[in-house]
Amino acid sequence: MWQTTGAPRAFDSEPVAMPYRTASDRPCRIAVIGAGFSGALTAIHLLWHCRPGERVYLVEKSGRLGQGLAYASANPQHLLNVRASRMSAFEDEPDHFLRWLDQLPAAEREAAGVSTGAGIFVRRSVYGDYIQSLLRDAINRLGGARNLFIVTDAAVGLRPIQGGLDLETACGRCYGVDAAVLALGNFPPDNSDAPNQAGSPWDPQILDHLDPARPVLLLGTGLTMVDICIELLGRGLTGPIYAMSRRGQLPQPHAPAPTWSGLHLDAEDRRSVASLLRAVRRSVDEAREQGVGWRSVLDALRPHIQLLWQEMSPADRHRFLRHLRPWWDSHRHRVAPTVARALDGARAEGRLKILAGRIERLEPVGGDVVVHWTQRGGTAGEPIAVQRVVNCTGPGGDLTRVDDPLVRQLLRDGLARQDRWRLGLETSGAGTIIQHDGRPSPRLFGVGPVTRGTFWEITSVPDIRQQAEQVALLALDAARRQAAGIAAV
């Protein structure tokens, strides 16, 4: 099924343990807070480079290592939104994940995913197993057990102390560390505007105790909505599922997308977001004339997204987020063809109804919630009575409204600050957390979605895997300097 050869990545030799600089050096200590994909991969890179006696504290309150929210789903219909051929955890070995799949027993390999004309799409839980296997390899075969300390608790505070940072957990324990990496993942959408009525899709009980014959409303029509809709359909919900967003746009399906080498962006194309949009449309037209679809053009654009985002002026970033983001999200972040067909079938049967508009108010009436809304264009929509409203508008980016004690403490104490786009924490291009006074922190780093304001595209595996390695090396150097008493540079 996977059509690959060779064994998975072979870690042929352990990293060379470099000598300490001076006799006064002590082994450094690093905390990685969060053990989803971003945190687990950062910890793996740290373990590869650790010297004897150095400690990596991997802090994860859920106890699930390598899965996070994205890869913890047990629903076999929840597939990766990226082809398996692009899901290697290592940029220098692009077929590593496929080789790992080839090593599975035949029955597991065949059940791992689906093969389509657009590529192979694997179940998310299988990918979680893959990340866990990499962590186990770093622990068991490479001796990382001597360096890794797993903390099954929530981090609630990080405060500077003489000699480093004091990491406090919810159970009251404190760990002295020299540096910390924030791999906090995605936060749930903010529900403060509709308390007790718009539940978070990441609440494991949000879909429990539903009457299968009564309707449900999902706020948002992106990837989060798709996941919840697939879950509801799998649970046998026969009542209508309403999904509402401002434009009513669904994610586009994956399709065969041959490599396109005709994308060329010169200085004039990158002058503004408007000129960039014209250049992309021009490339789409040129590709179409050669029989190549728009997906190939966007795939060719992907490696340049972070640089293009950083080149944009603040005004252009604002224009992109205000006007173009919905179009970008629906075309850039696609779904597996089988998932798209399931949605199309549900719409054809009347089980899924897509609404373009906005909520005016949610009114509790008896055991229902009556949704008062306005259609796109300004016309009042017919009120809808539903048994539950689920907020599927995507991850919460405004960290000033996030219910997380660690984030609140870091912002309150000025050790970090919200980026101006309210997408996450402000960081440098290298991943260093920016403090309230605008200076880079000497000991705090960010990896993954929390750095979205700096990089924009930093939520999928191809984006994060290189960043995780770079941040691990940067944090390790900072921790060793702190342990050695060398001033930060």
C-alpha positions in Angstrom: 0.0 0.0 0.0 2.8 2.4 0.9 5.2 1.5 -1.9 8.4 2.4 -0.1 11.6 0.6 0.7 14.2 0.7 3.4 14.1 0.8 7.1 12.9 3.7 9.3 15.4 6.4 10.3 18.4 4.7 11.9 20.0 6.7 14.6 23.4 5.1 14.0 25.3 6.8 16.7 24.7 8.9 19.8 25.5 12.6 19.7 29.0 13.2 20.8 29.1 14.5 24.4 31.1 17.7 24.2 33.2 18.6 27.3 32.1 21.3 29.7 33.7 24.7 29.3 35.0 25.0 32.8 35.2 22.9 35.9 32.5 25.1 37.5 29.9 24.2 34.8 27.0 22.2 36.1 24.6 20.1 33.9 21.9 22.4 32.5 18.1 21.9 32.9 15.5 22.7 30.3 11.7 22.5 30.5 9.6 21.8 27.5 6.0 22.7 28.4 3.5 20.8 26.3 4.1 17.3 24.8 2.0 17.4 21.6 3.8 17.2 18.3 5.7 20.5 18.8 6.8 19.7 22.3 7.6 16.0 21.7 9.7 16.7 18.7 11.6 19.5 20.5 12.3 17.1 23.4 13.6 14.5 20.9 16.0 16.9 19.4 17.2 18.0 22.9 17.7 14.4 23.9 19.9 13.7 20.8 22.2 16.6 21.9 22.2 16.2 25.7 25.4 15.6 27.6 25.5 13.3 30.6 23.7 14.8 33.6 21.7 17.3 31.6 18.0 17.3 32.2 15.0 17.8 30.0 11.7 18.2 31.9 8.8 17.3 29.5 5.7 18.8 31.2 2.3 17.6 30.0 -0.8 17.7 32.1 -2.8 15.2 30.1 -0.2 12.5 30.4 -0.4 11.9 26.6 3.0 12.3 25.0 3.2 13.1 21.3 -0.5 13.2 20.6 -1.9 16.5 21.8 -5.3 17.4 20.6 -4.6 16.8 17.0 -3.6 13.1 17.1 -5.5 11.8 20.2 -8.7 11.1 18.3 -9.8 7.5 18.3 -12.3 8.1 15.5 -11.1 6.2 12.5 -12.8 8.7 10.2 -10.6 11.5 11.5 -7.8 11.6 9.0 -4.7 13.8 8.6 -5.4 16.8 6.5 -2.0 16.4 4.8 -0.8 13.5 2.6 1.3 10.9 4.4 4.1 11.5 2.0 4.6 15.0 3.6 4.2 14.0 7.2 7.8 13.0 8.1 9.0 14.4 11.4 12.4 15.1 9.8 12.9 17.5 6.9 16.1 15.8 5.8 14.2 12.4 5.5 11.0 13.2 3.7 9.9 9.5 3.4 10.6 8.7 7.0 6.9 8.4 8.0 6.2 6.2 5.0 9.1 3.9 6.0 7.7 3.7 9.5 4.3 2.7 8.2 6.0 0.0 6.1 7.3 -1.6 9.3 3.9 -2.1 10.8 2.2 -5.5 10.8 0.3 -6.0 7.6 -3.2 -5.7 9.2 -2.3 -2.5 11.0 -0.7 -1.1 7.9 -3.8 -1.7 5.8 -6.0 -0.2 8.5 -3.8 2.8 9.0 -5.5 5.0 6.4 -7.0 5.3 3.0 -5.3 5.5 -0.4 -6.9 8.0 -2.8 -6.1 9.5 -6.2 -4.8 12.5 -4.3 -2.5 10.5 -2.1 -2.5 8.5 1.1 -4.3 9.9 4.2 -3.6 8.3 7.5 -5.7 8.2 10.7 -4.6 10.8 13.2 -4.3 8.2 16.0 -1.7 6.4 13.8 0.3 9.5 13.5 0.2 9.9 17.3 1.6 6.4 17.5 4.4 7.4 15.2 5.5 10.4 17.3 5.4 8.3 20.4 7.6 5.7 18.8 10.2 8.4 18.0 10.1 9.5 21.6 10.5 5.9 22.8 13.4 5.4 20.5 15.2 8.5 21.8 14.5 7.3 25.4 15.3 3.6 25.2 17.8 3.0 22.4 19.7 6.3 22.6 19.9 6.4 26.3 17.6 9.4 26.7 16.1 7.9 29.8 19.2 9.3 31.6 18.2 12.8 30.6 14.4 12.9 30.3 12.1 13.6 33.2 8.4 13.4 32.4 6.2 15.7 34.6 2.5 14.7 34.4 1.1 18.0 35.7 0.1 21.5 34.4 2.7 24.3 34.4 1.2 27.3 36.2 4.1 29.6 36.6 7.6 30.5 35.2 9.4 33.1 37.3 13.0 34.3 37.1 15.2 33.4 40.0 18.9 33.8 40.5 20.4 31.1 38.4 17.5 30.6 36.0 13.8 30.0 36.2 11.4 28.6 38.8 8.8 26.3 37.1 5.7 25.8 39.3 3.1 23.1 38.6 -0.5 22.8 39.6 0.3 20.3 42.3 2.7 22.7 44.0 6.0 21.3 42.9 8.8 23.6 41.7 11.6 22.8 39.3 14.7 24.9 38.8 15.5 25.2 35.1 17.9 27.2 33.0 15.6 27.7 30.0 12.1 26.8 28.9 10.4 26.1 25.6 6.7 26.9 25.4 5.1 24.3 23.1 1.5 25.2 24.2 -0.3 24.1 21.0 -3.6 25.5 20.2 -6.0 27.0 22.7 -9.7 26.4 22.5 -11.9 29.2 21.0 -13.0 31.9 23.4 -16.6 31.5 24.6 -16.8 34.4 26.9 -19.3 36.2 24.6 -21.8 33.4 24.9 -21.3 31.8 28.3 -22.7 28.4 28.9 -24.1 28.3 25.4 -21.3 27.9 22.9 -19.2 24.9 24.1 -15.6 24.3 23.1 -15.2 21.5 20.5 -12.2 20.3 22.5 -14.2 19.5 25.6 -14.4 15.7 25.6 -18.0 15.8 26.9 -19.4 18.4 24.5 -21.1 15.9 22.3 -22.4 13.6 25.1 -26.1 13.1 25.9 -27.4 14.5 22.6 -30.8 13.5 21.3 -30.0 12.0 17.9 -33.1 13.4 16.3 -32.7 17.1 17.4 -30.6 19.7 15.6 -27.1 21.0 16.6 -25.4 24.2 15.5 -21.7 24.4 14.8 -20.2 27.9 14.7 -17.6 28.0 11.9 -17.2 26.0 8.7 -13.5 25.2 8.8 -11.5 22.2 9.7 -12.7 22.1 13.3 -16.3 22.0 12.1 -15.4 19.2 9.8 -14.1 17.1 12.7 -17.1 17.7 14.8 -19.5 17.0 11.9 -17.8 13.7 11.1 -18.0 12.8 14.8 -21.7 13.6 15.0 -22.4 11.6 11.8 -20.5 8.7 13.2 -22.5 8.8 16.4 -25.7 8.4 14.4 -27.2 11.9 14.7 -30.2 12.1 12.3 -31.3 15.6 13.1 -30.0 18.4 11.0 -26.5 19.7 11.7 -26.3 23.5 11.0 -22.8 25.0 10.3 -22.6 28.8 10.2 -19.8 31.2 9.2 -19.7 34.6 7.7 -19.2 33.3 4.2 -20.2 29.7 4.5 -17.0 28.4 3.0 -16.0 24.8 3.4 -12.4 23.5 3.2 -11.5 22.4 -0.3 -10.8 18.7 -0.9 -7.4 17.4 -1.8 -7.0 16.3 -5.4 -4.0 15.2 -7.6 -1.6 18.1 -7.6 1.6 17.6 -9.8 4.6 19.7 -8.8 4.4 23.2 -10.4 7.7 24.9 -11.0 6.3 28.0 -12.7 5.8 30.1 -9.6 8.1 33.2 -9.8 7.7 36.1 -7.4 9.9 39.2 -8.0 10.3 42.2 -5.8 7.3 44.0 -7.5 5.1 41.0 -6.8 6.0 41.1 -3.1 5.6 44.8 -2.8 2.1 44.5 -1.2 -0.5 42.0 -0.4 -2.5 43.2 -3.4 0.4 42.7 -5.8 1.1 39.3 -4.3 -2.5 38.3 -4.8 -2.3 39.3 -8.4 0.9 37.3 -8.9 -0.7 34.2 -7.4 -3.8 34.5 -9.6 -1.5 35.0 -12.6 0.3 31.8 -11.8 -3.0 30.0 -11.4 -4.0 31.1 -14.9 -0.6 30.1 -16.3 -0.8 26.7 -14.6 -4.4 26.1 -15.9 -3.2 26.8 -19.5 -0.8 23.9 -19.0 -3.4 21.6 -17.5 -2.3 22.1 -13.9 -4.8 23.0 -11.1 -4.6 25.7 -8.5 -3.6 23.3 -5.8 -0.2 22.9 -7.4 0.3 26.6 -7.3 -0.6 26.9 -3.6 1.7 23.9 -2.8 4.5 25.7 -4.6 3.8 28.8 -2.6 3.9 27.0 0.8 7.6 27.0 1.4 7.7 30.8 1.0 4.8 31.7 3.2 6.7 32.5 6.4 9.1 34.8 4.5 6.3 36.5 2.6 4.4 37.0 5.9 7.5 38.6 7.6 8.0 40.8 4.6 4.5 42.2 4.7 3.9 45.6 6.3 1.7 45.8 9.3 -1.1 47.3 7.2 -0.9 44.5 4.7 -1.0 41.8 7.4 -4.1 43.5 8.7 -5.6 43.5 5.2 -4.8 39.8 4.8 -6.3 38.8 8.1 -9.4 40.9 7.5 -10.2 40.2 3.9 -8.2 37.2 2.6 -7.8 34.8 5.5 -11.1 32.9 4.9 -10.2 32.3 1.3 -6.7 31.3 2.2 -7.8 28.9 5.0 -10.4 27.1 2.8 -8.0 26.6 -0.1 -4.7 26.1 1.7 -6.0 23.8 4.5 -7.8 21.0 2.7 -9.4 17.8 3.7 -9.0 14.2 2.5 -11.2 13.3 -0.5 -13.0 10.7 1.6 -13.9 13.3 4.2 -15.1 15.7 1.5 -17.3 13.0 0.0 -18.8 12.3 3.5 -19.7 16.0 3.9 -21.1 16.2 0.4 -23.3 13.2 1.1 -24.5 14.6 4.3 -25.5 17.9 2.5 -27.2 16.0 -0.2 -29.3 14.1 2.4 -30.1 17.3 4.2 -28.3 16.2 7.3 -25.7 19.0 7.0 -26.9 22.6 6.3 -24.3 25.3 5.6 -25.4 28.8 6.5 -23.6 32.1 5.6 -24.3 34.7 8.2 -23.6 35.8 11.7 -25.1 35.2 15.1 -27.0 38.1 16.6 -27.9 36.5 19.9 -28.4 33.1 21.5 -31.6 32.8 23.5 -32.1 29.9 26.0 -35.7 28.6 25.7 -36.5 25.6 27.8 -33.9 23.0 27.1 -33.0 24.5 23.7 -31.1 27.4 22.4 -32.8 29.7 19.9 -30.4 31.1 17.4 -31.2 34.6 16.1 -29.0 35.3 13.1 -28.5 37.5 10.1 -27.8 36.1 6.6 -24.9 37.3 4.6 -26.2 40.4 2.9 -28.1 41.7 5.9 -31.4 39.8 5.7 -32.7 38.4 9.0 -32.6 34.6 9.0 -35.3 32.4 10.3 -34.6 31.6 14.0 -33.3 28.1 14.6 -33.9 26.1 17.8 -31.1 23.7 18.5 -30.2 21.4 21.4 -26.5 22.5 21.5 -24.2 25.1 20.1 -20.6 24.1 19.6 -17.9 26.8 18.9 -15.9 25.5 16.0 -14.4 28.9 14.9 -10.9 27.5 15.3 -8.1 28.0 17.9 -8.2 31.0 20.2 -5.5 33.4 19.3 -6.1 36.3 21.8 -4.1 35.0 24.7 -5.3 37.9 26.9 -8.6 35.9 27.0 -7.1 32.4 27.4 -8.0 30.6 30.5 -4.4 29.3 31.2 -2.6 30.2 34.4 0.8 30.0 32.9 0.0 32.3 30.0 -1.8 34.8 32.3 1.2 34.8 34.6 3.8 35.4 31.8 1.7 38.2 30.4 1.0 39.8 33.8 4.7 39.7 34.8 5.9 41.0 31.5 7.9 37.9 30.6 6.0 37.7 27.3 3.5 39.8 25.3 0.7 39.2 22.9 1.7 39.8 19.3 -0.1 42.7 17.7 -2.3 40.5 15.5 -3.6 38.5 18.5 -2.5 35.3 17.0 -0.2 34.1 19.8 2.9 35.3 21.7 5.4 37.7 20.0 8.7 36.0 19.2 11.8 36.7 17.3 12.4 35.0 14.0 14.5 32.5 15.8 11.7 31.6 18.3 12.8 33.7 21.3 9.9 35.0 23.4 9.7 38.8 23.3 9.2 40.4 26.7 6.9 43.3 27.5 9.7 45.8 27.2 10.4 44.6 23.6 13.7 42.8 24.5 14.1 39.1 23.7 14.1 36.8 26.7 17.4 35.1 27.4 15.7 31.9 28.6 12.2 31.6 27.1 11.4 30.2 23.7 8.3 29.3 21.7 7.6 26.6 19.2 4.5 25.7 17.2 1.2 27.5 17.0 2.0 29.9 19.8 4.4 31.6 17.4 1.8 32.1 14.7 2.0 35.9 14.8 5.7 35.8 13.7 5.4 33.0 11.1 1.7 32.7 10.2 2.0 29.2 8.7 3.2 27.2 11.8 0.4 24.7 12.5 1.2 21.7 10.3 4.0 19.2 10.6 6.0 20.4 7.5 6.1 23.9 9.1 6.9 22.8 12.7 9.5 20.1 12.2 12.4 22.4 11.2 11.4 25.0 13.8 11.5 22.4 16.6 15.1 21.4 15.8 16.2 25.1 15.6 14.5 26.1 18.9 15.9 23.0 20.7 19.5 23.9 19.7 18.9 27.6 20.6 17.4 26.7 24.0 20.1 24.2 24.8 22.8 26.7 24.1 21.0 29.3 26.3 20.6 26.8 29.1 24.3 25.8 29.0 25.3 29.4 29.1 23.1 30.0 32.1 24.4 26.9 33.9 28.0 28.1 33.2 27.3 31.6 34.4 28.0 33.1 30.9 26.0 36.2 30.2 23.3 35.9 27.5 24.2 37.4 24.2 
